[in-house]
Amino acid sequence: MKVLLFSSLYPSAVRPIHGIFVETRLRELIKTGQVEAKVVAPVPWFPSTSERFGEYAQFAATPRQEQRNGLEVHHPRYLLLPKVGMNLAPYTMALGALATVKRLQREGFDFDLIDAHYYYPDGVAAGLLAKWLGKPFFVTARGTDLNLIPEYPFPRKLILQTAEQASGSIGVCKALMDTLAQLGADPAKLHTLRNGVDLERFVPEPRDVARARLGLSTQGSYLLSVGHLIERKGHHIAIEALPSLPGVTLLIAGSGPEEGNLKALAASLGVTERVHWAGVVPQTELKWWYSAADALTLCSSREGWANVLLEAMACGTPVIATNIWGTPEVVSTPSAGVLMEKRDASSLAAAWNALHQAAPARELTRAHAVTFSWDDTTVGQLNLFQNGAFGHGQF
């Protein structure tokens, strides 16, 4: 079976960890030997690669075509216009990608279906391409695409039209598919295929060895917060909790526009010396940070299915997380960690104390993560894609 993965959420040479979970799911699918795939990952057009333009410069610097982990990845450009961009984005994205997709077909990659990730604008754009090219397609919802964007009437209308047109919709947690059903989508076409965790990449390392490798003191306690430095990820809540957590050092792995504000917050609270900034950490190195920490915290305000939670658990590190969307489906046992009462500093401090009063054994935390392997998700994908592309029978 030939599958065209279509999503702006896909890593590139310029943004190597952007949408890494989409790439991982595809790589697990290809491991079966039953699927051949190519990737079309559109990026907004921008004229300059000057660093002063931040993320927009990264768009401009993204290669038009590259190879990643043996996969051919194409990055066509599309117009993302100010103010009216949200409503027009599905159309400009589809039109921008059409020539690339047709070229792939002419070159012999006549794919059987489109596997789209992120409902809006990507999934809607994939629906347009599927209609123009006469192909079936599936859309996977990831979080904000269904728990925020449908608040806008026109995008909500397009999302529901796409859900009706698609062979099926996939949610990385049940909560997302419940939301899509509540919006009016046909429940019979909604499926939950949760993200798994790479149990070979994320393994427990001895805590003292991990700390020594990272140049951290082997004494004291460490709380880790991983993710883009934006308000939604809640790094500020972790910093605000430090005055109530004496002896705890906060490790922050990530970069983003809020870095300056977060450092200023740490200074104003007198905890600058207890915050360690790791910057962007490659996926291959994250296991050392997870293993070095006593706990991972994720204080997000919105999160469909947080991969960092499973990655930490696979390294034997319990988690503290906000009680939102798919997170309770992940943090479902005491060996996994603790859910916060509220999204604030006092709740984080209370959760830290509760966790350390009854800290789970690392092997039990790892065992919980093992139940989230990719196997079931991969089998589920194969079955859905088989039925969507060919009706019935094996491919």
N, C-alpha and C positions, 0 to 999 in steps of 0.2 A: 504494500500500500504506500502511495506517495502522499505526503502531508505537507502543506504549506503553512508554516506558522506565521501568523501576522500579528504584530504588536509593537507599539512604541516602547513597551516595557521589555527591553532585552539589552544585555550587556554589550559594550563595544570597547575598542582599544582605548577610547577616551574616557569612558565611564564603565570600568570593568566590573563593578558590583551592582550596577543599575539593573533591576529586574532579574537578578541572579536566579531567583526561584522559578522563573519561567524557563530559563535555560536548563536548569536542573531537571525539571519535569520532562522536558523534551529529551534530554540525554538519557534519562531512565527509560523512556519509551523506545528509543532507538536501540538500547541494549538488548531488547527482545529479538532483534534481527528480523522483525516483521514489518518494520516501517523505515522508509527512506524519507528524509525531510530536508527542506531548505527554508530559510528564514527571510522574511521581509519585515524590517523593523524601521518604519519611517521616523524621521526627525524633522522638527521645524526648520525651515530655511532661515538662515541668518547670514549677513554679508561679511562679518569680521570675526577673526580668531583672536583678537586682542583680549588679553586676560581681564581687562577692566569691565568687560561685558559679562563676566561670570559664566553662568550656565549657558547663556546664549552663545558665547564663544565656543563652548564645548560642542554645541550643535554644529557650528560651522566646521569644527575640526574633525568631526566624525567621518571616517572614510566611507566612500560610496559603496565599497565592497570589501569584505574581509573574511578570513577563515578563523573560526573559534572552535577549539576542541573538535576539529574535523568536520565542522558544519560550515556550509556556505551561507554567509549573512550579507544581505543587501540593505542599504540605508537610503532609500529615495527621500527627496525633500518634499515638504508640503508647506503651504502658507498658513501661518497662525496669526491672524489679524487681531490687533488690540480691540478691546470692548466687544466686538461682534464675534470674536474668535470662537467662543464656546458653541454657539449655534451653527457656525459654518464649518467647524473643524472636521466632522465626519466626512463632509463632501470634499474638502480640499485634501484630506488625507487619502481618501479613495482615489481621487483623480491624480494625485501626485504619485501614487504607487502603481497605477494601472499599467503604465508603459513597462515598468520593471517586471511585473507579473506576466504580462503578455510575452515579453522577451524570454523569460524562463520557460514558458510553454513552447515557444518556437525552437528553443535550444534542446527540447526533449523532455523537460520536466513538466509533463501534463498531469498535474496533481489530481488526486481523487477528492480531496476536501480541504477546506480552510480551517485551521485551528487558531482562533482569535483569543487574545487575552486582554482583559480590561474592557468593560462593557461600553464605556463612552469616553472618547469618541471611537476607540479602536474597533469595538465589536460592531457598532453601527456602520463604520467604514467597511469592515469585512463583509457585512450583509450587502452593501452596495456592490462590492466586487463580485460576490457570489452570484448576485442577480445578473450582473452584466455578463459574467462568464459561464453561467449555467452550472454552478457547482454548489454542493451542500456545504454547510459550515456549522461549527459549534463556537459558542462564546463562553469563556470562563470569567466569572466575576471574582474580583480580588478584594473589595472592601469599599473604599471611598466611592467607587463607580456606582454602587447601589445604596450606600447609606448616607450619601451627601448629594450627589449630582441630581437624583430624581426630585429634589426639592424645587428644581427649575422646570417649569411646565413643558417647554419645547423639548429639551433633552429627555424628559420622562416619556413623552409621546414617542420619540424615536426609539428609546430603549424597549418599550413595550411592542412596537412594530417589529423590531429586530428579534425579540424573544419569540414572537409568533412565527416569523419567517425561518428561524434557525431550526436545524435538526434537533438541537437540544441546547440547554444552558447548564453550565457546571459551576458550582460554588465551592470555594475552598473550605467553607464551613456551612453547616446546616442553617445557621442564622441568616446567611446571605440569601439562600434559596427561599427561606420563609419570607424574607422581605420582598423578593421578586414576586412571589405568589400573592402577597398582600397588595402589591402594586397592580395586579391584575393578570399576571402571566399564567399560562396553563400549567397547573402543578404536574401533569403527566409528563411534561417535557423538561422538568427540573431535576438535576442530579447533584449529589454531594460527593466530591472526590477531594479529600483533604490533601494538603501538601504533606509529603513525608520528610524524612531527614536522612542525610547521607551518613550512615552509621560507620562507614569506613574513613571518611574525612574527619568526622567529629567523634573523637574518642577521649576518654579521661587520661590525662597526664598527671604524674605526681605533683601535688600542689607546690611543694618547695622547689622542684625542678622548674616548673612553669614560671614561678616568681623570679627565680635566679636568671632564667633565660631572658626575661623582660626587664631585668634590672630593678626589680621591686624588692622591698624588704621581705624576708621570710617570716617576719613577726607582724602582728596586728591583723586587722580584718579589712577585706576589700569588697566593695560593692561595685558592680560593673553595669554600665548603661551603654547600649550599642544602638546606633542609628543616625540618620541624617539629623543635623543640628537645626531643627525647626521646632516651633512651639508644640505641634501635634505629638511629637515623640516624648515630650515631658521631661527632658533632661533638667529643666529648671526645678522641677519638683524634687528630683534627687539631690540637687545642690541645696535646696531649701531645707531638706531633712537633715543635713549634716550637723547643724548645731545640736540636734537631739540625738545624735549618734556619736558620742565621744569615742575616739580610737579607731574610727572607720575612715578609710580612704576611698574616695570615689574615683573610679576609672571610667573615662568617657572615650569611646571609640566611634569616630565619625567626624564629618566636616559639614559645614553648611552656613547659611546666612546669619544664624543666631549666635555664632561662636563669640563675637565681641560682647554681646549682651549677657551671655552666660558667664563669661569671665568677669564682667563687671558685677554681676550678681554675687559671685563667689567672693569677690573682694569686699563688697558691702556687708556680707555676713561674716567676714573674718575667717573664711575657710579656704582661702586660696592655696595654702600649703597642703591641703587635704584633697585637692582635685588634681588628678593626673590626666593630661590630655594626650591620647594615643594617636589622634588623627585617623585617617582612613586605614583600616587594617584589611589586607587581602584575605579572601576566604580561606586560603591555605594556612594562614597564621592565626585565625580566630580561635582555634582550639586551645592555644596557649593562654589566651586572655580568659576564656571561659574557665579553664582549669585552674588558673591563678586566683580566681574570685571565690569568695564564700557564697555569693548569690548574684544573680543577674536581676536587674530591675527594668521593667518596661512600663512607663507611666503614660502610655498613649491615650489620646482622647478618642481616636478612631483606629480600628485595626481589624481587618477581616480574619486573617490567619497569620500570626506572627511567627515567622521561621526562626527568629533568634531564640525564642523560648525553647523550641525543640533542640536547637543546636546546643544550647547551654546544658539542657538535661542530658543530651547524649554524651556530654563531657563530664557528667556526674555532678553538675552544679544546679541546685534548685533555683526557682525563680520567684520573684515578687512582681505581680502585674495588676493592672487595672481590670476590673470586672466588666469587660465589654465584648460584644459580638462573639467571635469564635474563641476568645481566650478561655472561657470556662470549659470548652471542649478539649482544650490542651492541658490546662492546670486543673485536672479532675481528681487527683488523689493527693494525700499529704506528702507522698514521696516526690511529687512534682514541684511543690512549693505552696505559696500563699497568695490568695487574691486580696487586693486592698479593699477596705470598706468604702473609701471615697478616693477621688483623684486629687489628693493633696499631700503635703509633707508629713502631717501628723499621722495619716493613715499608712504612709510608707514606713515611718519610724516604728509604728505599732506592728506592722507586718514583719519587719526585720527582727524585732524582739521576739515575736511569736515563733518565727522560723528558728531562731537560735535556741529557744527553750526546748524545742523538739526537732532538732536538725535531723533530716533523713540521712541514712547511710548513702554514700555516693553510688554504691552498686545498685541500690533500690531506685535512685533517680535515673540512672542509666537504663535500668530495666523498664521503667515507664516509657522512656523515649524509644526503646526497641519496639514497642507496640505500634509505633508510627513509622514503620518502614514504607518504602515506596511501592512495595509489591502489589498491594490491593489497589492502589490508585492506578498503577500501570495496567493491570488486568481490566479495571473498569474503563479506562480510556480505550483500550483495544476493542472491547465489546461495543462501546458507544460508537466509535468511529467505523467499525465494521458494519453495524446496522445502519448508520447514517449514510455511508457511501455505497453499500452494496445491497442493502435490504436484509438478507439473511445468508447464512452459510459462512464458511471460512474463507479467508483471503490469504 
